Amino acid sequence: MIAAGQVPSLINAAVAPVAGKTIVLFSANAISLLLFRGELMRKLTGRGMRVIALAPDFDPPGRERIRALGAEPLDITLERTGLSPLQDLRDLVRLVRLLRSLAPDAVIGYFIKPVIYGSLAAKIAGVPRRFGLIAGLGYVFTATGKRDAWSRKALRFGVSNLYRLALSLCDRVFFLNQDDRDLFLSAGLVGSDKAVLLASEGVDLDRFSPAPPVTAPIRFLVIARLLREKGLVEFAEAARIVRERYPEVEFQLVGGADPKPGSLSPELVESWVREGVLEWRGEVADVRAAIATCSVYVLPSYREGKPMSTQEAMAMARPIITTDVPGCRDTVEEGVNGFLVPVRDSSALAQAMIRFIEEPALIPAMGAQSRRIAERKFDVAAINRTIAAAMDLDRWAPAR
């Protein structure tokens, strides 16, 4: 986290508090604050609250975008994927010191370490209100299709116990799908009185507006970090199958490398590019252009909280192919706005793609249905109202 001697300078560098309460949003990834919490930060600052965003990897443009929302970016040095108990203990102590200096009225953590250590540190530091958001279960809880090694089982056991302790300290815990909520409830990791189910994290329907359908050439797109559990190997295998019959069809991957366990090497992805299987565009700051130039959005993930990329593609009127697994299945009404396929089944994925190739009229028809579903279920304004109500914001930070 932050070295003890750094805390005063960071506090002095922060802008003066605004009238009202102070809330800290704690993430393990800076870009996620903008992609997933941007509208929430705008809503909170609009209520006259001082919002402080903690993350380990801000860059200058990201800091400016946070400030443009009325919030304050504050750098920390959390290891998002590290497994060192000693380092995690140091991080916890430093976070306690930081929170005591900031004296916020509430902390919201998301991703595994921010939820766990943010809740523990907030309790120790005397922060009166604590919230967690389980945006997905991640590598630790995602089935690989193989027998788990003892080290993975031990990691899951340890994380489960830390979750149980940390979530017992939270006022509310938000979940993005029923499966994750049920798993945590059945395992005794959270009480039913605290668990709040959200329809999603929410999409800005004005920013992600419908784009004209693309049918020439037909292009399948996946947006994901280079993680095996995102189903990228299956996407490449399905692309090979399809291109044997329809060589003119295009496949595109957007996303950067990731240090997490289970990550794919850039060299492997580059080998797919050399083979002519797909095009890899790497990480992009704004995914809208990629979505606008695709025909069908694909996410063959092994498990998700509620995939934001799929919701954004739906908002832009794109049909969806995804897996019949927790989180993913909540974005598709089978045969209405797309198709669900079995997880880790490249052949079934290829066949779903071929449906769109052989029946291109499905692309605009199902895309229009995707937009309607997004308007009904995934409007970020409605989601933020649900979060505000669950946090009881109107009682401790009246709306203006």
VEXSELO-67830 format. One record per residue: residue in three letters; z negated, x, y of N, C-alpha, C, O in turn. Coordinates in pm, whole numbers, plus 32768, in hexadecimal, padded with zeros to 4 digits. Each point is the difference from the previous one (the first is absolute). Example, Ala and Ser with C-alpha at 12.3 -4.5 7.8 and 13.67 -1.06 7.14 Angstrom:
<rs>
ALA7CF485277DC780007FA780778000805A80787FBE80687FFESER808A7F75806B7FFA805280777FB77FB3806D7FEF8033806F
</rs>
This chain:
<rs>
MET800080567F8880007FAA807880008059807C8053805A800BILE7F517F8D80527FFB804D807C7F87805C7FFB7F927FD67FDBALA808280A680497F90805D80037F987FD0806580217FC58066ALA7F6080567F7B7F947FC98052800F802680937FE77FAF8058GLY804280CE7FC1800C802C808A80707FBF804D8005800A807BGLN80567FB47F3E80737FC280427FE07F76803880477FD08058VAL7F527FF17F777FE77F7480247FF07FEB809680427FA78035PRO7F6C80A580147FF17FE6808F80848009804B801B7FAC8056SER803780BA7F8D807E800E804A805C7F8B7FE480477FD3805ALEU7FB97FFC7F2A80557F8E7FE07FD07F83804780517FB08031ILE7F2E803F7FD67FCB7F8A8043801E8007809580277F9C803DASN7FC680DC7FFF801A800E808F80937FEC802080227FD2806DALA803680527F3280907FF28019802E7F717FF6806B7FDE8034ALA7F477FCC7F8B80297F757FF07FFC7FB880867FB380248059VAL80A07F777FB580017FB5807E7F827FAD800B7FBC7FE67F9DALA80257FF080DD7F867FB4801780057F7B7FB5806B7FC37FF7PRO7F23800F7FD37FFE7F827FB7802C7F8B80577FE47FFB8078VAL80607FA77F4880217F8480467F8B7FA07FEF7FA580177FB0ALA80607F7D809C7F967F9C7FF580037FC27F76806B7FE97FC8GLY7F217FFC80007FFA7FBD7F7F7FCF805E7F947FB88060801ALYS80707F827F6A7FD180497F8B805D80757FDF806F800A8033THR7F5F804E7F74804E80717FD080147FF17F6A7FA17FE67FB6ILE80DB802C801D801E7FF87F72804F807B7FD8805A802C8048VAL7F85800C7F44804580767FCA80557FD77F8A7FCF7FBF7FA3LEU80B08066806080597FF07F8E801280887FBF802780608043PHE7FBC7FA97F3E7FFB807F7FBA806880007F917FF87FB07FA3SER806A80AB8067806C80077F9E8010808E7FCE7FD9805F8044ALA80607FAF7F46801F80857FCC808B802E8028802A806E7FDDASN801F7F3F806C808A801F802280217FC480887FF77F878013ALA802E80CF804C80157FD2808980717F9C800D7FF47F9D8048ILE807C807C7F7280727FA880107FDF7F727FD380377FA08034SER7F6C80547F6B7FDB7F7C7FD07FB87FAF806C80097F858002LEU7FB080C180577FBE7FBA806E80677FB680557FE97F8F802CLEU808980B17FEA80697FC38051804C7F977FB2801C7F948034LEU8006808A7F4E80527FA47FB17FB47F827FD780367F928003PHE7F4A80817FD87FB67F917FC57F907FC880597FD77F8E7FEDARG7FF880C180727F907FD2805180247FF580937FAB7FE18052GLY80D480397FD080277FFF808D7FE57F7D80457FC47FFD806CGLU80687F967F587FEC7F7E803E7F6D7FD780047FD57FBB805CLEU7FDE80707F407F717FE480027FBD804B80737FAC7FC88047MET807B80B87FCC7FC9804B807180247FBD80857FAC7FF6805AARG80D07FDC7FB180297FBC807B7FAC7F8280167FD97FE18071LYS800C7FD77F237FB17F85800B7F718020802C7FC77FBC8055LEU7FFF80AD7F707F758022801F7FF3803380907FA47FD88048THR80B780807FE27FF88030808B801B7F8F80627FCD80008070GLY80857FA07F6680197F8D80557F867FA880137FF97FB0805EARG7FA680607F497F827FB6800E7F9A804E80547F8D7FD6800DGLY809D8099802B7FA6805080527FAD80627FB17F9D80358033MET808B7FE47F4F7FB4805C7FAE8034808E800F807780158017ARG7F2F804C7FDD8027808C7FF68020801C7F6D7FAB7FEE7FAAVAL80CF803E803B802C801A7F77801980957FF0804D803B804BILE7F7380027F52800F808D7FE3803F800E7F767FCB7FCA7F9FALA80A4807D8058804980117F827FE7808D7FCA802280628042LEU7FA37FA77F487FE680807FBF806680197F93801A7FA97FACALA802180CE8053805E80277F98800B80987FFF7FE380408065PRO80477FFC7F2B800380927FF680838041802C8007807B8008ASP80617F3680138083803F801080527FC5807380777FE87FF1PHE7F4980028080804B7FD280768060806D802E7FDF80777FFDASP80997F60802D8059805A804880097FCD808F7FD67F8F801BPRO806180BF804480037FD4808C80407F7880167FC97FAF8049PRO80AD80347F7A80397F7A80147FA57F917FCB7FF57F95803CGLY7FCA80867F517FA77F9B7FC77F897FE4805A7FD77F8D8010ARG7FF180DC802D7F917FEC805D802B7FA980767FB77FA6802AGLU80BF8076800A80307FB2807280177F6F7FDB7FE47FA68050ARG804D80417F3880157F767FD47F7C7FB77FEE7FF67F88801DILE7FA480BF7FB37F7B7FC47FF57FCB7FDD808B7FCC7F928015ARG804380CB80497FD07FE58088804B7F8C803F7FC77FB4804EALA80B9803F7F92804F7F9280387FCC7F797FD280177F9B8042LEU7FA280637F4E7FC37F847FCE7F797FE580447FC17F997FE7GLY801380C4806E7F7F7FF180427F8E803F7FB47F8C7FF28028ALA809280537F687F99803D7FAC7FF980968019805380398047GLU7F4880077F7D7FEA808F8010801080477F7A7FB57FE37FA3PRO80AB80788050800D804E7F847F9A80717FFD7FEA80428066LEU7FD87FD37F297F9D806B7FF2801A80487F7C80037FC27F96ASP801280C080728024804F7F8A7F8680207FAA7F9480218033ILE80807FD47F4A7F9F802D7F9D804B80567F9C807A800F800ATHR7F3F802B7F96804280587F9F7FE57FD37F717FEE80547FA8LEU80107F2C80407FEA7FC97F7B8070802A7FA180757FFA8025GLU7F6780327F618062801C7F99801A7F7E7FB57FAC7FD07FB4ARG80CB7FF98062801E7F7C7FC87FFF80027F687FD57F9F7FC1THR805980CD8002800F80037F6F7FA580667FBD800880117F86GLY7FA2803280C67FAA80667FC67F997FC67FA17FD57F8D8010LEU800280C37F8D7F9F7FD27F9C7F85805A7FFD7FBF800D7F98SER8020803080DA7F8D805A80067F857FB380307FFB7FD88075PRO7FA180137F357F867FB9802B7FBA804680737FCB7FBD805ALEU803480C97FA67FBD8049806B80477FE880857FBE7FEA8066GLN80C7801C7F9A804B7FE7807A7FED7F71802F7FF17FE78077ASP800F7FBB7F2B7FEC7F7480257F757FEB803D7FF17FB1805DLEU7FA980957F6F7F797FF580387FFE8037808E7FC27FC58058ARG808180AD7FBE80088035808880447F9C805D7FD37FE98070ASP809A7FDB7F5F80477F9E80517FA67F89802380037FCD8070LEU7FAE80077F2E7FA87F8F80177F998022806D7FE87FAF8059VAL7FDC80C87FA07F9C80298063803E8005808B7FC47FD28061ARG80B480677FA98042800B808180277F7780377FF97FE98079LEU802E7FBE7F2F80237F7A802D7F847FB6803380087FB68062VAL7F87805D7F5C7F837FC480307FE1802F808E7FDE7FB18057ARG803080D37FBF7FE68036808680607FC580677FD87FDF8070LEU80A680167F6A80627FCA805D7FE27F6F802380057FD98074LEU7FDB7FD77F277FE47F7380197F817FEE80527FF77FA48052ARG7FA780B27F997F877FF880558023801D80917FC87FC2805ASER8095809C7FBC80298020808980507F8F803F7FEF7FE18076LEU80687FE27F3B80547F9380347FB37F7D800F801E7FB08058ALA7F7E803C7F517FAE7F86800180557F8180027FEE7FAC8058PRO806E80447F4980527F867FFF7FB07F887FD17F95800D7FC4ASP80A27F7D80587FC47F847FCF80317FDC7F757FBF7FB47FB9ALA80B48084801F80377FE27F7C805F806F7FD5803B80458053VAL7FD27FCB7F2B8060805D7FC480527FB47F997FCB7FB47FAFILE80B980628056805B7FCB7F9A804280777FBC804180518041GLY7FAF7FBA7F3B8040806B7FB580677FC97FA07FF07F937FC9TYR807C80B9802580607FDE7F97803E807F7FC8800480678043PHE802D7F907F43801A806C7FA27F7980217FBF7F967FE18037ILE806E805E7F567F87800F7FAE7F92804C804B7F927FCD800FLYS808B80AC801F7F968050803F7FCC7FC280817F877FFF8014PRO80CE7FCE80457FCA7FC080787FA97F877FE27F9B7FEA8044VAL808A7FC77F587FAB7F8D7FDD7F7980317FCD7F987FD0802BILE806C80917F797F83802F7FC37FAB804D80667F8E7FDC801BTYR80AB8090801C7FB1805580587FEB7FC180897F9A80198040GLY80C67F967FED7FEC7FBA807E7F8C7F9F7FF87FB07FF7805DSER80467FBF7F347F927FA07FF07F7A80467FF27F9D7FD8803DLEU805F80937F717F83804A7FED7FD2804180837F8B7FF78025ALA80D3804B801E7FDC8043807D7FD47F9D806B7FA28019804AALA80A47F757FBC7FDC7F9B80647F747FCA7FE77FB47FEA805FLYS802980017F247F7A7FD17FE07F97806880297F9C7FDE803FILE807B80A07F9D7FA1806A80227FF4801180967F94801A8035ALA80DE7FD780108002801480927FCC7F87804B7FF48004807BGLY7FEE7F907F407FC87F8A804180687FA5803F7FDF7FB18058VAL80A080597F7D80667FA480337FE37F747FC97FF77FF07F86PRO7FFB7FAC80D07FCF7F7F7FD080617FB07FAB7FD47FAF7FAEARG80B180648063805F7FB07FB48065805D7FBE8035805D803DARG7FE47F877F41805580577FB080627FAC7FAD7FDA7F9D7FC2PHE80A5808D804080697FB67FBB805A805F7FB480188071802BGLY801A7F617F63805E804F7FB2807C7FAF7FE17FF97F867FF2LEU807880BE8005807E7FBE7FDC803B80497F89802480768009ILE7FE67F457F87803A80397F8680957FE28002802C7F957FD6ALA802180CC805C80907FEA8012804D80157F8080797FE97FFDGLY7F4780427F9B803D801B7F7E7FA280587FB27FA7803E803ALEU806B7FC77F437FA1804B7FAE802980907FEC7FAE80517FD7GLY80CF7FD28046802A808A7FFF800480407F767FF67FBD7F99TYR801980C68069801280507F867F8E7FED7F9E80177FF97F87VAL7F6E7FFE80AA7F8B7FFE7FA880027F887FA27FDA800B7F8CPHE80537F8180A67FF87F857FB280887FD17FCC80077F9D7FB8THR806580A6806C80847FD37FD8802180327F747FF880777FE4ALA802D7F2C7FC3802380247F77808080537FFF805F7FE4804ATHR7FA280837F62807480587FF9805E7FDE7F8E807080337FFAGLY7F647F757FAC80507FE37F8B7FE280617F8E80387FF27F93LYS7F71806F80867FD880607F9B7F687FFA7FF07FBA7FC68053ARG801580777F437F6F80067FEC7FC28059806B802D80718016ASP7F6A7F5C802C7FC1804C806B7FB7807A7FCA7FBD7FF97F99ALA8051807680AE7FB480787FDE7F6E7FEA80267FDF7FAB8052TRP7FCB80A57F707F6F7FF0801C7FE2801880937FA77FC08038SER80A5809C80087FE7801F808C801F7F8780587FBA7FE68062ARG80AE7FD07F7B80237F89804D7F977F937FEC7FDC7FBA805FLYS7FF380387F267F977F9E7FE57F808024804D7FBE7FA98038ALA802180D87FC97F88802C8049800F7FE680947FA17FD78043LEU80D780427FF380197FE7808D7FF27F6C80217FC57FDB8065ARG80737FD07F447FF67F7080177F6E7FD27FFC7FD67FAC8050PHE7FDD808B7F517F727FDD7FF57FB6802880807FB37FB18037GLY806780CA7FF97FBC802D807980267FAF807A7FA97FDA804EVAL80D9800C7FC4802D7FB380747FCA7F717FFA7FDA7FC88067SER80227FFE7F217FCB7F777FF27F6F7FF9802E7FD97FA28045ASN7FD780C07F947F747FFF80287FEF801880967FA77FC5803ELEU80AD808F7FFB7FFA80148090802B7F8080497FC47FDB8065TYR80A37FE37F6880297F81803B7F8C7F9B7FFA7FE47FBB8062ARG7FDB803C7F2B7F937F9F7FEF7F93801780697FCD7FA0803BLEU801080DD7FDB7F998020806380317FE2808D7FBB7FBD804DALA80BD80737FD580327FF1808980187F6E80247FDE7FD3806DLEU805E7FE27F3680217F74801F7F847FA8800A80027F97803ESER7F9280967F827F837FB5800E7FCB8008808F7FAC7FAE8028LEU808480B480247FD48014808B805A7FB980647FE27FFE8078CYS808C7FC97F5880617FC0805A7FDD7F6E801A7FC97FBD7FA9ASP8058801380CE7FF17F73801F806F7FAE7FBF7FE77F947FC9ARG809480A1803C80727FBE7FC2805B806C7FC6800A806F8035VAL80397F6E7F5D806280587FC280817FB17FEF80027F997FBEPHE806A8098807F807F7FBA7FFE805880327F8E800980797FE8PHE80377F2C7FD2805F80207F9480877FC2802180097F9A8045LEU806180A67F8880877FD2801E80407FB37F8D806A7FC48012ASN7F57803D7F7980337FAA7F947F8E7FD37FA67F9780407FF8GLN80807F527FC47F9A7FC27FAD7FD980597F8A7F8C80027FD8ASP80D580487FF17FE380557F8C7F9A806B80227FA280177FB4ASP8070802C80BD7FA2806980287F767FC4801B7F9A80397FD8ARG80647F56806B7F807FBE801D7FB97FDD7F7E7F8880187FF2ASP80C27FAD7FAE7FC37FD97F817FCD80797FB27F987FF97FC0LEU80B2807680467FD680787FBA7F7C803480397FA580227FB4PHE80507FE380D07F858031803F7F8B7FA27FE57F8F802C7FEBLEU808D7F5180157F957FA07FE47FD1800B7F6F7F8780027FE6SER80D780067FBC7FDB80047F727FB880827FDD7FAB80027FA6ALA8076806B80A17FBE80807FE77F7D800D804C7FBA80657FF3GLY80237F37805D7F848005804C8003806480727F9780328029LEU80E27FEB800B800B8061806D7FE97FC080887FE380468061VAL80287F377FA77FEB7FB9807F7FD17F737FDF80227FC97F98GLY7F8E7FFE80C17FD07F787FED80667F9A8030804A801A805FSER7FB97F747F6180627F9880247FEA7FCD808F805D7FCE803FASP7F27803E7FF37FE47FD18087803A805B806B800A7FDA8075LYS801D80A07F638037806080608098800D7FF68041802C805FALA7FF97FB07F2F808D80197FE680577F9880477FF07F887FE9VAL806A80A7806C805A7FA8804D809080217FD9802B80738008LEU801F7F287FCD808B80137FD8805C7FE480757FFD7F94803BLEU805680D07FE780647FF1806980887FE87FC1801B80307F92ALA803C7F8880B280887FEC7FCF804D80837FFF805680157FAASER7F8B804380B4803F808480087FC0804B80747FA17FCE803DGLU809380A87FE27FD58046807980497FCC807B7FD580168071GLY80997FA47F7880477FBE806D8075805080377FFA807B8009VAL80717F3E801A8078803D8038801A7FC4808A7FEE7F888015ASP803C80CC8048802A7FD38084808B7FC17FF1806480477FF7LEU7FA17F378006807E7FB97FE58064800B807280777FE87FECASP7F5A803A8089805D801680708041808A7FF48078800E8016ARG7F3A80557FC7803580877FF3805B800D7F868069803F8007PHE7F6E7F847F8B805180007F86804B7F7B7FFA7FD77FA37FB9SER809480568090804E7F84800B807680027FA08029806C7FD5PRO800E7F208009806F7FFB7F9F80798052802F802380008075ALA801A80457F2C807A804D801980707FC67FAB7FE67FCC7F93PRO8096803B809B80707FC87FB38005803B7F747FE780787FEFPRO80397F387FAC800480337F77806F80687FED806A7FF8803EVAL7F7C80687F6B806180697FE080317FEC7F727FB180007FA2THR80D27FF0804D80377FED7F7A807280617FE080367FFC7F91ALA7FF0805A80CD806B80607FE87FE28081804B80118005807APRO7FC480647F417FE37FFF7F707F767FC37FE47FAD7FF7805AILE803D7FE07F2D7F7B7FD27FD97FA6807B7FF3802180607FBAARG7F6F7F9A808A7FA5807480057F727FD37FDF7FCB7FA3803DPHE7FF980A07F617F757FE47FD87FA6806B803D801D80787FF9LEU7F767F5C80437FA6805980497F727FF67FCA7FD07F947FE1VAL7FEE80E080137F7080047FE87FC2805B80698034806C801DILE7F5D7F68801D7FB4805080607F79801F7FC17FB07FA57FE9ALA803680D97FFC7F8380257FBD7FE98095800A805F804E8003ARG7F247FD880017FDE808D7FF18028802E7F74800F7FAF7FA5LEU800180D28049803280357F817F9080017F977FCE806A7FD9LEU800E7F207FFB7F987FEF7F9C803B7FBE7F84804F7FA2800AARG7F8A808F7F8280337FC87F847FE17F6C7FF380517FB17FD0GLU7F338029805D7FD77F747FEF804C7FA0805B7FEF7F877FF3LYS806280AB806880577FA9804F807C7FD67FB380507FAF8030GLY7FC280887F5680717FD97FAD808280458024806C7FCC7FE4LEU7F8A80A9805B80798043802E805380377F8C807B80048008VAL7F4380277F8D804B802E7F8A80517F8D7FC7807480107FDAGLU7F4E7F7A801E80477F8B7FCD80727FD7805C80697FD37FD2PHE7F82803C80B2806A7FE180608079805B7FE880727FD28001ALA7F7580B07FEB806D805E7FE880467FE17F7B807B80067FF8GLU7F387FDA7FA2803C7FE07F7F80547F818008806C7FF97FC5ALA7F637FA38083804C7F85801180808019804F80697FC57FE3ALA7F8E8093808080778022804F806B803E7FA780777FE1800FARG7F6080767F958061803C7FA380477F947FAE807A80037FEFILE7F367F9E7FDE80387F967FAD80667FAE804F806E7FE57FD0VAL7F6D7FF580A980577FAB8052807E804A8027806D7FC77FFDARG7F8680B880298073804B80318068801D7F938074801D801FGLU7F627FDB7F638062800E7F9480667F8F8003807580147FDCARG7F5F7F76804D805A7F8C800780357FE7808B80707FD08012TYR7F3F8051805380247FE3808B7FE9807D80557F9F8007804APRO80BC805C7FAB7FE98080804580007FF680977FD2805C8044GLU80617F367FF380057FF280917F7B7FD2803C7FEE80088079VAL7FB77FC97F357F7E7FCF802E7FA98077802B8005806A7FC1GLU7FAD7F8480A97FB0806C80367F6A7FE77FED7FD27F8E7FFBPHE7FE580E07FF97F6E7FFC7FEC7FC180618062802B8072800CGLN7F6F7F6080397FC4805080697F6880017FF27FC27F997FE5LEU800580DF802C7F6F80137FFF7FD580358087803780628033VAL7F657F5D80087FC4802C807D7F6C801B7FE77FB97FA87FD0GLY801980CF804F7F7380207FED7FEC80957FF0805880487FD0GLY7F317FE780577FE2808D7FFB7FA880257F8A7FD27FAA7FB6ALA801780D8803B7FAA80337F957F707FD680187FDA7FDC806FASP7FD6802A7F277F747FD880087FAD805F7FAC802980247F91PRO7F60800680A07FAF80607FB57FAD7FC17F907FBD80487FB6LYS80457F35803C7FAC7FBD7F9D802680267F72807380267FE7PRO7F2D7FCF7FBB8024800D7F7280697F977FDC7FFE7F918035GLY805D80937F7280697FA37FDB807980088059805D7FB17FF1SER7FA580AF806C8071800B805A807780407FBA7FEF804E7FA2LEU80897F90808D807A803C7FCF80278074805C7FE87FFB8079SER8053806A7F4E80278072805280807FE0804D80577FB97FCEPRO7FB4807A80AD807E7FF18049807780387FB380707FCF800EGLU7F7780987FA0806C803C7FB2803A7F9D7F9D80797FFD7FEALEU7F327FB17FD980327F9A7FA480577F9C8049806C7FDD7FD1VAL7F657FF580A3804E7F9F804D8085803D802D80687FBE7FFDGLU7F9480C0802B807B804380298062800E7F8C807980008014SER7F52800B7F71805980067F8B80477F7B7FEC80737FFD7FD5TRP7F487F94804B80427F7D7FF980707FF78068806A7FC77FE7VAL7F7C8072808D80657FFF806A807A80507FD580717FD1800FARG7F7980A87FBA807180537FD3804F7FBD7F90807A80117FF6GLU7F3F7FA27FB880417FB87F9380547F8B803380557FCC7FB7GLY7F94800B80C580487F8F80377FC17F7A7FE0803F7F97800FVAL7F41806C7FC37FBB7F847FDA7FD87FB1807B80107F868004LEU7FBB80BF80617FCF7FBC80768007805C8079801B80777FF4GLU7FCE7F4F80807FF38048807D7F6D800180287FBD7F997FF9TRP801180DA802F7F74800B802A7FFD80238095803280688029ARG7F937F4080267FFB801380917F7E803E802F7FF1801B8077GLY7FAF7FFB7F2F7F80803780297FAF7F99804D801A7F887FF9GLU7F8280A8804F7FA97FA8804D80417FDF8086803A80578041VAL7FBC7F2B7FE980367FD780817F927FBD80507FA47FC47FC7ALA8065804580BD7F997FC78057800B7F6980087F9B7FBB8012ASP80DD80107FDF80177F70800E805C7FD57F8E8073802A7FF9VAL7F587F817FAE804D7FDA7F8880637F90801A804D7FDD7FA7ARG7FB47FEA80D080537F8980178095801D7FEE80497FAC7FCCALA7FE480C9805F808E80207FF2802780087F6D806B7FD17FDAALA7F3F806A7FD4801D80097F7180057F767FC080597FE47FAFILE7F497FC5807680007F797FC8807B7FB4802E803E7FB87FB1ALA7FE6805780CD80727FB58037808380257FBD805C7FAE7FFBTHR7FAF80CC7FD0807C802B7FC17FFD7FF67F68805C80317FBECYS7F3D7F92800A7FFC7FEB7F6F80257F707FE07FFF7FA98056SER802380417F2C80207F797FD07F877FBF7FBF7FE27F8B8018VAL7FD780C47F957F8F7FCE7FB37F9280688005801980787FF0TYR7F6C7F5B80257F8F805B80007FC080017F757FEE7F987FC2VAL7FF180E1800E7FCC80127F787F7B804C80077FF480628049LEU7FA97F707F6B7F83804B7FF37FCF7FF37F6F7FC17F9C7FDDPRO805B80C97FCE7FD97FF87F727F7480357FE77FE980407F99SER7FB97FA980C07F7B803D7FFC7FB07FD17F8680177F957FC9TYR7F8880C180107FA97FDE7F8F7F8D7FA5802A7FCA7FB77FADARG8011804D80D27F967FA880347FF680178096801180708030GLU7FD37F25801A7FF1800B80927F8F7FA6802E7FD17FA87FB7GLY8004807180C77FA67FA0803F80537F8780297FF17F937FC7LYS80648080809880687FA0802780658055804C7FE980208075PRO808680057F4D80588066803B80397FD9808780457F9B800DMET7F9C80B78058802E7FE380878098800D800B803F7FB08045SER7FFB80B37F7980908013800B804B7F857FCE80667FDB803ATHR7F687FE77F5E80417F877FCB7FF67F8F806580617FB78016GLN7F2B803A80287FF07F968064805A8017807880387FA28037GLU7FD580DD7FF38058801E807180927FE17FDD804A7FCC8054ALA7FDD80547F3280897FE07FD580147F697FFB806B7FCF8023MET7F317FE87FB180097F6E7FFE800F7FC9808D80507FA68018ALA7F628091804580087FD1808A808B8018803A802C7FB68058MET801980B27F778087801F802E806B7FBC7FAB807680228007ALA7F5E7F7D7FA7805B7FA97FB38049804E7F93807A7FF77FF2ARG7F3980547FC0803A80447F8E7FC67FC97F7E7F877FEB7FF7PRO80CC7FFC7FA57FCB7FDA7F7D7FB580747FC1801480738026ILE7F967F6E7F7B7FA480627FC8800D80077F68800B7F9A7FBDILE7FF480E080107FEA80177F717F8180547FF67FF8806C803ATHR7FA67F637F7D7F85804C7FEE7FC47FE17F7980337FAD7FB5THR7F618098802C7FC37FF57F7C7F997F8E7FFA7FC37FDB8065ASP802D7FF07F227FA17F937FEB7F76803B7FE77FCA7FFA7F92VAL7FFD803F80D87F7C80407FF97FAF7FD3807980387FC9805FPRO7F44804D7FA07FAE7FD88073803780358083802E8072800AGLY7FCD7F38805B80308024808580947FE98010802A7FB7805ACYS802780877F5180917FF28009802C7F717FE480547FC98048ARG7F737FFA7F50802D7F7A7FD87FE47F98806C803D7F958000ASP7F688089805D7FDE7FA2806A806B7FF7806C7FF87FAB8059THR806C80AD7FA180688000806780817FBD7FD3805C7FF18050VAL7FAC7FE77F32807B7FC57FCD7FE57F787FC17FA77FF27FACGLU80A67FAC807D80077F807FB9807C800A7FA880717FFC8031GLU7F79800F7F4E806980207FA180797FA580107FF57F867FFCGLY807F80B88017807C7FB5800E80137FBF808780677FC28019VAL7F36804C8040800A7FC580868024806D806680677FF78044ASN7F4480707FC5801F806D805D801480857FB9800680688040GLY80037F937F3B8017807B7FB57FD87FF17F6F7FF47F917FCBPHE7FF880E37FF47FE380017F717F8B805E7FE27FF18069803FLEU7FBD7F6E7F607F9580537FCB802E803E7F7D80417FBD7FAEVAL7F9E80C3803D802780447F857F83803F7FC37FA0801A8048PRO80617FFF7F357F8E80437FC27FEE808D8037806280438023VAL7F237FE87FE47FE2808680338035806A7F9F7FFD7FED7F86ARG8032808280B0803380737FB580777FDB7FA78014803E7F97ASP803A7F61809180737FD47FB0808080168051802B7FA8804BSER801080CB7FA680778022804E80757FA57FE0804E7FDE8059SER7FBF7FFB7F28806F7FAA7FD87FF77F78804380637FCC8032ALA7F237FF97FCE7FEF7F7E80418017800B809680387FA5803DLEU7F9E80CA7FFE80178016808E80958007801D80307FC78062ALA801980807F4A8091800A801280437F787FF4805B7FE0804DGLN7F797FD07F54803D7F7C7FEE7FE77FA6807980587FB38027ALA7F31805880167FE67FB18078805B802D807280317FAD804DMET7FE580D57FBD805D80328066808D7FCB7FE880457FD7805EILE7FE580297F2580877FD27FDE80147F6E8024806F7FD78023ARG7F277FDA7FD5800B7F72802A80347FF7808F80587FAE801EPHE7F7380A5803B802A7FFD808B808E80378011804B7FD28056ILE7FD880917F5880878038800980687F9A7FD480697FF2803FGLU7F7A7FC97F5680607F9F7FCA7FFB7F788045805E7FB27FF7GLU7F328034804E7FF47F82804C7FD48020808E7F8F7FE28026PRO80C8805C80297FD8802D80877FD47F90805D7FBE801A8065ALA80667F6A7F7C7FD37F9080547F687FF17FFC7FC57FC28058LEU7FFB80777F417F6E7FFB7FF77FBE805080707F907FE28027ILE80B58083800B7FC2805A80637FDA7FB5807F7F8B80058027PRO80D17FB6801D7FD67FB780787FA77F887FE17FA47FE1804DALA80767FDC7F437FB07F887FDF7F6F80247FE47FA47FC38037MET804780A07F757F7680297FE07FC0804980767F867FF88013GLY80C9804F803B7FCA804180767FC77F9C80627F968017803BALA80B17F797FD87FCD7F98805A7F7D7FC77FCD7FA77FE0804FGLN804C80137F2D7F837FCE7FC67F8F806580157F8D7FDA8018SER809480A87FDF7F9B806780197FC57FF1808C7F8680078012ARG80D07FE580507FD07FF080897FA57F86800C7F9880078041ARG808E7F8B7F817FAC7F8780077F7780197FC27F9B7FD58036ILE806280717F597F80801D7FBF7FAC805D80587F877FEC800DALA80B8807880307FB8805B805A7FC37FB480757F8E801B8026GLU80BD7F8780137FCB7FB1806F7F8A7FAB7FD57FA17FEB804CARG80657FE47F3A7F967FA97FCE7F82804B7FD67F917FCD8012LYS807F80AC7FB67F9080437FC17FD3808280447F8A80237FF7PHE80D18025804D7FE3808980258000801B8096800C80738029ASP7FE67F2880287FFD801180917F80804A80277F927FD17FE5VAL807E80A5805C7F8C805280207FA07FB9805F7F8780177FFAALA80AC7F94805C7FA77FB8805D7FA17FA57FB37F897FF88020ALA80AC7FC47F7C7FAB7FA97FAE7F9D80517FAD7F8C7FD97FF2ILE80A280987FD77FA880567FB07F8D803480557F8D80007FD4ASN8091802B80A67F97803580577F9C7F9480287F8A801D8014ARG80A47F697FF87FA17F92801B7F9F7FF07F8B7F8A7FE68013THR80AA80287F737FAB7FF67F8A7F9980717FFD7F8B7FE97FE2ILE80A28090803E7FA4807380047F957FEC806B7F8A80187FE8ALA80A07FBC808D7FA17FE9806E7F977F987FDA7F8A800F801FALA80A37F877F9D7FA27F977FD67F9E80367F997F887FE38007ALA80AA806C7F987FA880357F987F9C8065803A7F8F800B7FCFMET809B803E80987FA6805F80427FA57FBB80667FA6803E8037ASP80727F427FE07FB27FB180608008803E808B7F9C800A8047LEU80DE80217FDE8012804380817FDE7FA880767FCE80308066ASP804C7F507F8E7FE77FA880727F6D7FF980237FDC7FD98070ARG7FCE804C7F327F6F7FFB801B7FD4808180487FAD7FFC805BTRP808B80777F7A7FCF807D803A80658044805B7FE08065803EALA809B7F647FCC806180318062805A7F8B8027806F7FF47FCDPRO7F637FB6808E804A7F868023808F801C8028801D80628045ALA803D7F467F8F808E800C802580117FE680957FB87FAF803CARG80A780967FFF801C7FED809080697F96801380257FE18071
</rs>
